[in-house]
Amino acid sequence: MASRRLRAATLIGTSLGFVALGSAACVPAASGGSVGSTGMPTTSASISQADKAEGAKAHPQLLEEFGGSVSGPQAAYVESVGKTIAVQSGLSNARGDFTVTLLNSPVNNAFAIPGGYVYVTRQLTALMNNEAELAGVLGHEVGHVAARHAAKRQQAAQRNQIIGVLGSILSGVLLGDSSFGQFGQKLFSQGSQLLTLKYSRSQELEADNLGITYLKRAGYDPRAMATVLESLARQNALEAQLRGTSNQVPEWASTHPDPASRVRDALNRAGSNATGITNRDRFLTGVDGLVYGDDPKQGVVEGSKFTHPVLRFAFEAPDGFYMVNGSSAVSINGQSGKAQFSGGKLSGSLETYIQTVFSGLTDSGQAKIAPSSIERTTVNGIPAAYGVARVQSSNSSVDVVVFAYDFGNGQAYHFVTIAQAGGAGVFNSMFRSLKRISASEAGSVKPRLLDVVTVKSGDTVRSLSQRMAYSDAQLERFLVLNGLQSNATLKPGQKVKIVTY
């Protein structure tokens, strides 16, 4: 939630900022080419001038949505690997025709768009353990473009309006599949930093196979596709465990089906005895020092507390809720309700601001949601106001609350919450917790960094995990981060990743 990307009060009424693009994943696909059942291109594809123009138009908007690009040696390394694998696709033999970007995002994600644009987040990169895995992920995404999957799924993507990570959670117990449930999906997809084009299972497997083909062509160990998929499955399971929910927040391309079966399929496709380079040490050197998790410039989630040291405020989620920090909003999730925190310009009164937020919660042509009344209050010395609207869904009634704060100088922030009728009080402690923070409090917020260390004599999985900069699940985090099992034995001289401040 970087300061430069806090948007107007109607932010929540938009869809990830991609509507203007027709969705980034729906930029016209590469001209020519298709992929047969073997996973090999049946005709040559290429990057057309129209692709390049559309990609160039989408690129800056994607950078804004995903926190901007990372610069420096880590980005240069990822770019080099990405171009090496991209030219294996047949879209172009010129490395210069591809733009490979390392995104400054704490979400596990990767994607590509026609025109030669390939993206991977620093968080997903940090989860990998060798160069072949990085090449495999990027090759998978380029494979979607080479196989024209975006064009084939364009109609479905436009219909779904790129539903994000939190929308998929909201379609469960709280909202069901009602029309209001769809509203809830839209409401809580903001700031999710997930590009979730609804690829079919066959298309995902086809992209896996293409990625494996590209790995082989480039001389990499094709089994890397299976190992990175396994790491992603383990990371999702760990996140679900830490949040205390069976609803796993979807990560890299959230619609990718059944990770366990994909791991098996990818390994079978590669061949269990396959060989090739992995460049593990070069990869670890290349990613050493990456910011891990939230970037303080975009705000930091620490347990139940969110702190934005640049904008100088903090708040706490209710007990039993967890938070996800996005590019333009913070989402707060629990079994008894969902919420989102964002901001916008305050050009009039708080009452007008709140009414504008409510009016932006539904599409044109739908009945507008309006609060029954708006009440004024003060929270920790900050002028505030709130409104409540009860909405009838097909199954039950829900209460929607907009609670807004006047931070002065034309700047406002607000929560939007949704809970079963009569249950909005679960968020009262959160509404009362928002406060300004001092310069010293802001200065104490430090980023977590990926630190590659060399195993010394006497080091064990358990002893190294105790150096992880977390107060919980240190061992589990260390194992998943390094693709290790609990019975793993470390050898002196071996390199592993830890997360430090």
Helices and strands as residue ranges (DSSP letters): G 3-5, G 9-13, G 19-21, G 24-26, H 49-65, H 73-86, G 87-89, G 95-97, E 99-103, E 110-113, E 117-121, H 122-127, H 131-146, H 149-152, H 154-160, H 165-170, H 179-187, H 201-218, H 224-243, H 259-270, H 280-287, E 291-292, G 296-298, E 300-302, E 305-308, E 313-316, E 322-325, E 330-334, E 337-345, H 350-359, E 374-379, E 382-392, E 397-406, E 411-420, G 424-427, H 428-433, E 435-436, H 439-443, E 448-454, H 461-465, H 474-482, E 495-500
